[in-house]
Amino acid sequence: MVSGMPTSRLEVKGNVWRLAVHVAEGRPEVELSASEIRLQLHEVFSQNAQHVLLPVPIEAQPLDLENAKCSFSSKRGELFVEWPHKTSTDALFTEAETTASESDSEGKVASESGTDAQVGELGDATVEAETRSMNVTEQAPSATVDPIIVDDSSSALEAHNAMQVDDSVSGEEWKRRGNEAVKSGNFEQAIDFYSAGLAAGDGDEAMLRSNRAHCYCQIGRHEEGFEDASRCVVLRPDFFKGYMRGAKALRALGRFEEALTFLKRCPANDEAAALASELRPEAEAAEAARIAALDGCERGKEEGNVLFRKGLFEAAAAKYSEALEACEDQESSLILALRNNRAACFHQLSDYHSVLRDASYVLERDPSNFKALTRRMLALEPLERYEAALQDARSLLRQDPRNETANKVQHRLSKLVRDLQRSSSTSPN
């Protein structure tokens, strides 16, 4: 299970932006856009995939997709996303660097390389949904350049926008002024007040961002509204209005599937449930249109994903099998995704021999595939192939030492395998 929302920090290393995201369990799957980072956190056999949308801080936008690189450090449990630092923001960070160097005595991050992060699979947690290809390589940060830590609650751009404002006013007072502006219908002025409150650095960032998200959406700036709502729910995952405002912003942008996924993370709430009921048919229609635009095995894979999410595992496995037969290149990455997805179906159906067959096929071609390794490990144990299951658990732990599932299997099987080996060595011929 995924334990909590990830935290992040933005750094500047020379001429490179570097966003470090702490993840609680395992290597996430990543999709990048110019304004946000979308993560799928590991819940290997859960039907309820957990997706996290992290906005790229405004001062670092747009994220350069062509030159972005991702890496993952299993030792530190951190995902690193790096992209070129645009010269247009250098002036802002001249001031921000001075502030950070005075206030953050722990601003240095040791040079450390990580394993490559998986990129571009954002379907259900057990289903790999392929997205656009990206240049993803392992890149160790330079040990000769100290990073500059940028606090999201008082970003350089917000500080720059509020430079002409009385800095003796507290963040709470700016929020009060913003609320008064909202009551009078002056949303643009309210945005200025909430931004000043964020720049002050001593206010309730979650509430300031939630309120500013509402104002952005009122004047049609839905992308910015979603960014603020996304940050709000990271800070306050129990605050339902953050989810509501983020979902409404995505809905206004025509991103119905994302809106429903975002809203599903909201704690139980009647208003959120009502909005989800409105969004569901819109999301289903958008999904159907998206799938209809595909052809061949890509379409079969997406249709299988829909069936899997509905819990129709036999039908999903059959659909993945049809897609496999339709694929011409039997060594493509799509074939591996289909095999991996079908293995997930077979696991749900307790057909462990079939899980073993499909997962092993994937691992023969991609030995470090995290999901295939996990699925094979969990299939080997009920097949009483304990030593092989233990080996897979140790392989997983080399990738992710904190992986809960692999740790439990290792703990459960280590003594059993030792006892079996001891018994075998002492048995008469």
C-alpha positions in Angstrom: 0.0 0.0 0.0 1.1 3.6 -0.5 1.7 5.4 2.7 1.0 9.1 2.4 1.4 11.8 -0.2 4.9 12.5 -1.5 6.8 15.6 -0.6 9.0 17.5 -3.1 11.6 20.2 -3.2 12.9 22.3 -6.1 16.6 22.9 -6.6 18.8 24.7 -9.0 22.1 23.0 -9.9 24.1 25.2 -12.2 21.9 25.5 -15.3 19.6 22.7 -14.4 16.3 22.6 -12.5 16.1 19.6 -10.3 12.8 18.5 -8.6 13.3 15.8 -5.9 10.2 13.9 -4.9 10.2 11.6 -1.9 8.1 8.5 -2.4 7.2 6.2 0.4 7.3 2.8 -1.4 9.0 1.7 -4.5 9.9 3.3 -7.8 7.0 5.3 -9.2 5.9 5.5 -12.8 6.1 9.0 -14.3 4.5 11.1 -17.0 5.7 14.7 -17.5 3.9 17.7 -19.0 5.0 21.3 -19.2 3.3 22.2 -16.0 2.9 19.0 -13.9 4.4 15.7 -13.0 2.0 12.8 -12.7 3.0 9.8 -10.6 1.6 6.3 -10.2 2.7 5.0 -6.9 3.2 1.2 -6.4 0.2 -0.8 -5.3 1.0 -3.9 -7.1 -2.3 -5.8 -7.1 -4.7 -3.1 -6.0 -7.6 -2.2 -8.2 -7.5 1.3 -6.8 -4.4 2.9 -8.4 -3.0 5.9 -6.6 -2.1 8.7 -8.9 -0.4 11.9 -7.7 -0.3 15.1 -9.6 2.5 17.4 -8.6 2.5 20.9 -10.2 5.8 22.2 -11.5 6.5 25.3 -9.5 5.6 28.4 -11.6 9.1 29.8 -11.7 10.5 26.6 -13.2 7.8 26.3 -16.0 7.6 25.2 -18.7 9.3 21.9 -18.0 11.5 21.1 -21.0 10.0 17.8 -22.2 12.6 17.1 -24.9 15.5 17.4 -22.5 14.0 16.2 -19.3 15.7 13.3 -17.5 14.4 11.2 -14.7 16.3 9.0 -12.2 15.4 7.1 -9.0 17.5 6.6 -5.9 16.2 3.5 -4.1 18.6 4.2 -1.2 17.1 7.6 -0.6 13.6 6.8 -1.8 13.6 9.8 -4.1 12.7 10.4 -7.7 14.7 13.1 -9.5 13.4 15.1 -12.5 15.9 17.4 -14.2 15.5 19.8 -17.1 17.4 22.9 -18.4 17.2 26.1 -16.4 16.0 28.9 -18.7 18.0 32.1 -18.6 14.8 34.2 -18.3 14.4 33.2 -14.7 18.0 33.8 -13.7 17.3 37.3 -12.4 14.6 35.9 -10.1 16.9 33.3 -8.6 19.7 35.7 -8.0 17.7 37.0 -5.1 16.3 33.6 -4.2 19.8 32.1 -4.0 20.9 34.7 -1.4 17.8 34.1 0.7 18.2 30.3 0.6 21.9 30.4 1.4 21.3 32.5 4.5 18.3 30.5 5.8 19.0 26.9 4.9 22.2 25.5 6.5 21.3 22.1 5.1 21.1 23.1 1.5 23.7 20.6 0.3 22.7 17.4 -1.3 25.4 14.7 -1.7 26.1 13.4 -5.2 24.2 10.2 -5.7 23.1 8.3 -8.8 19.9 6.2 -8.9 18.4 3.6 -11.0 16.4 4.6 -14.0 12.8 5.6 -13.3 10.1 3.9 -15.3 8.3 6.5 -17.4 5.0 6.7 -19.3 2.7 4.1 -17.6 -0.2 5.8 -16.0 -3.1 3.3 -16.2 -4.4 1.2 -13.2 -1.8 0.3 -10.7 -1.6 -3.2 -12.1 -1.9 -2.1 -15.7 0.8 -0.4 -17.7 -0.8 2.3 -19.9 1.9 3.4 -22.4 2.4 7.1 -23.1 4.8 9.1 -25.2 8.5 8.0 -25.1 11.0 10.2 -23.3 14.7 10.6 -22.9 15.2 9.0 -19.5 18.7 8.3 -18.2 20.5 8.1 -15.0 22.3 11.3 -14.2 24.2 12.0 -11.0 24.2 15.6 -9.8 27.5 17.4 -9.8 29.3 17.3 -6.5 31.0 20.7 -7.2 27.8 22.8 -7.3 25.6 23.2 -4.2 21.9 23.1 -4.9 19.6 26.0 -4.0 16.6 24.9 -2.1 13.4 26.7 -3.1 10.5 26.6 -0.6 7.2 26.1 -2.4 5.4 28.3 0.2 7.4 31.4 -0.8 8.7 30.8 -4.3 10.9 33.3 -6.0 8.2 34.3 -8.5 5.6 34.9 -5.8 8.2 37.0 -3.9 8.9 38.9 -7.0 5.2 39.6 -7.7 4.8 40.8 -4.1 7.9 43.0 -3.9 6.0 46.2 -4.0 3.7 45.1 -1.1 4.2 46.0 2.5 6.2 43.1 3.9 5.1 43.8 7.4 1.6 42.4 6.7 1.1 38.8 7.8 0.1 35.9 5.6 -3.2 35.6 7.6 -4.0 39.3 7.0 -3.4 38.9 3.3 -5.8 35.9 3.3 -8.4 38.0 5.1 -8.0 40.8 2.5 -8.3 38.2 -0.3 -11.5 36.8 1.2 -13.0 40.3 1.3 -12.1 40.8 -2.4 -13.8 37.5 -3.3 -16.9 38.6 -1.5 -17.0 41.7 -3.6 -16.4 39.7 -6.8 -12.9 41.1 -7.4 -11.1 37.9 -8.2 -8.0 39.3 -9.8 -7.4 41.5 -6.7 -8.0 38.5 -4.5 -5.4 36.6 -6.4 -2.9 39.4 -5.8 -3.7 39.3 -2.1 -3.4 35.5 -1.8 -0.1 35.6 -3.7 1.2 38.2 -1.3 0.1 35.9 1.6 2.1 33.0 0.0 5.1 35.3 -0.4 4.9 36.3 3.3 5.7 32.7 4.2 3.9 32.7 7.5 0.3 31.9 6.4 -1.6 28.7 5.9 -0.3 27.7 2.5 -2.9 25.1 1.8 -5.8 27.5 2.4 -4.2 30.3 0.5 -3.6 28.0 -2.5 -7.1 26.6 -2.3 -8.6 30.1 -2.2 -6.4 31.3 -5.1 -7.3 28.2 -7.1 -11.0 29.2 -6.7 -10.2 32.7 -8.0 -8.1 31.5 -10.9 -11.0 29.2 -12.1 -13.5 32.1 -11.7 -11.6 34.1 -14.3 -10.9 31.1 -16.6 -7.3 30.4 -15.6 -7.9 26.8 -15.0 -4.4 25.5 -15.5 -3.2 27.7 -12.7 -6.2 26.8 -10.6 -5.4 23.1 -10.9 -1.7 23.7 -10.0 -2.8 25.4 -6.8 -5.4 22.8 -6.0 -2.8 20.0 -6.5 -0.4 21.7 -4.1 -3.2 22.2 -1.6 -4.1 18.5 -1.4 -0.4 17.6 -1.0 -0.3 19.9 2.0 -3.8 19.0 3.3 -4.8 15.5 2.0 -7.9 15.7 4.2 -9.3 19.0 2.8 -12.1 18.1 0.4 -12.3 21.6 -1.2 -8.8 21.2 -2.6 -9.9 18.0 -4.5 -13.2 19.7 -5.6 -11.4 22.7 -7.0 -8.8 20.6 -8.8 -11.4 18.4 -10.3 -13.5 21.3 -11.5 -10.4 22.9 -13.1 -9.6 19.7 -15.0 -13.3 19.4 -16.0 -13.2 22.9 -17.4 -10.1 22.0 -19.4 -11.9 19.0 -20.8 -9.7 16.5 -19.0 -12.6 14.4 -17.6 -10.7 11.2 -16.9 -8.0 13.0 -14.9 -10.7 15.0 -13.1 -12.4 11.8 -11.9 -9.1 10.2 -10.9 -8.1 13.3 -9.0 -11.4 13.4 -7.2 -11.3 9.7 -6.2 -8.5 10.5 -3.8 -10.9 12.9 -1.8 -12.0 11.8 1.7 -15.7 10.8 2.0 -17.8 13.9 1.4 -21.3 14.4 0.0 -20.3 17.3 -2.3 -17.4 15.4 -3.7 -19.6 12.3 -4.2 -22.1 14.4 -6.1 -19.4 15.9 -8.3 -18.0 12.4 -9.0 -21.5 11.3 -10.1 -21.6 14.1 -12.6 -18.0 13.4 -13.8 -18.3 9.7 -14.2 -20.3 9.6 -17.4 -18.2 12.4 -18.9 -15.0 10.5 -18.0 -16.4 7.2 -19.4 -17.4 9.0 -22.7 -13.9 10.6 -22.9 -12.3 7.2 -22.3 -14.5 5.5 -24.9 -13.6 8.2 -27.5 -9.9 7.9 -26.7 -9.9 4.1 -27.1 -12.0 4.3 -30.3 -9.3 6.5 -31.8 -6.7 3.7 -31.3 -6.3 0.6 -33.4 -4.8 -2.9 -33.3 -3.2 -4.1 -30.2 -3.1 -0.6 -28.6 -6.8 -0.6 -28.6 -7.0 -4.1 -27.3 -4.8 -3.2 -24.4 -6.8 -0.2 -23.4 -10.1 -2.2 -23.6 -8.4 -4.8 -21.4 -7.5 -2.1 -18.9 -11.2 -1.0 -18.7 -12.3 -4.6 -18.0 -9.6 -5.0 -15.4 -10.7 -1.9 -13.5 -14.2 -3.3 -13.4 -12.9 -6.5 -11.8 -13.7 -8.6 -14.9 -10.4 -10.4 -14.8 -11.2 -13.3 -17.1 -12.6 -11.0 -19.8 -9.6 -8.7 -19.4 -7.1 -11.6 -19.8 -9.0 -12.7 -22.9 -8.8 -9.2 -24.3 -5.0 -9.0 -23.6 -4.6 -12.3 -25.3 -6.4 -11.0 -28.4 -4.2 -8.0 -28.4 -1.1 -10.1 -28.2 -2.1 -12.1 -31.2 -2.7 -8.9 -33.1 0.8 -7.5 -32.5 3.3 -8.1 -35.3 6.4 -7.3 -33.2 6.5 -10.0 -30.5 9.5 -8.3 -28.8 8.1 -4.8 -28.5 7.6 -2.9 -25.3 3.8 -3.2 -25.9 4.1 -7.0 -25.9 5.8 -6.8 -22.5 3.1 -4.5 -21.1 0.4 -6.8 -22.4 2.1 -9.9 -20.8 2.5 -8.0 -17.6 -1.1 -6.9 -17.5 -2.3 -10.5 -18.3 -0.1 -11.7 -15.4 -2.0 -9.4 -13.1 -5.3 -10.9 -14.3 -4.0 -14.4 -13.7 -2.9 -13.5 -10.2 -6.4 -12.3 -9.4 -7.8 -15.6 -10.7 -5.2 -17.6 -8.7 -3.8 -19.1 -11.9 -0.2 -19.0 -10.6 1.3 -21.1 -13.3 0.1 -18.6 -15.9 1.4 -15.7 -13.8 4.8 -17.4 -13.7 4.8 -18.0 -17.5 3.9 -14.3 -18.4 6.1 -12.7 -15.7 9.1 -14.8 -16.7 8.6 -13.9 -20.3 8.8 -10.2 -19.4 11.8 -10.7 -17.1 13.8 -12.7 -19.7 13.7 -9.5 -21.8 13.6 -6.9 -19.0 15.3 -8.4 -15.9 14.7 -5.4 -13.7 11.0 -5.0 -14.5 9.6 -4.2 -11.0 6.0 -5.3 -11.5 6.9 -8.6 -13.3 9.4 -9.4 -10.6 6.8 -8.7 -7.9 4.1 -10.8 -9.6 6.5 -13.7 -10.2 7.6 -13.6 -6.5 4.0 -13.7 -5.3 3.2 -16.6 -7.7 6.2 -18.7 -6.8 5.3 -18.9 -3.1 1.9 -20.6 -3.5 3.5 -22.9 -6.0 5.8 -23.9 -3.1 8.9 -22.8 -5.0 10.2 -21.0 -1.9 13.8 -20.6 -2.8 13.0 -19.0 -6.1 10.5 -16.7 -4.5 13.1 -15.7 -1.9 15.5 -14.9 -4.7 13.0 -12.7 -6.4 12.3 -10.9 -3.1 16.0 -10.2 -2.7 16.2 -8.9 -6.2 13.3 -6.5 -5.5 14.9 -5.3 -2.3 18.1 -4.5 -4.2 16.0 -2.1 -6.2 13.9 -0.9 -3.3 15.1 -1.8 0.2 12.0 -0.5 1.8 9.5 -2.4 -0.4 7.0 -3.7 2.1 5.7 -6.7 0.0 9.2 -8.0 -0.7 10.3 -7.5 2.9 7.4 -9.5 4.2 8.2 -12.4 1.7 11.8 -12.4 2.7 10.9 -12.4 6.4 8.4 -15.2 5.9 10.6 -17.4 3.7 14.2 -17.0 4.9 13.9 -19.4 7.8 11.8 -21.8 5.9 14.3 -22.0 3.0 17.2 -22.5 5.5 15.3 -25.3 7.2 14.5 -27.0 3.9 18.2 -26.7 2.8 19.4 -28.1 6.1 16.9 -31.0 5.9 17.9 -31.8 2.4 21.6 -31.8 3.3 21.1 -34.2 6.2 18.7 -36.6 4.4 20.2 -40.0 3.5 20.8 -40.7 -0.2 
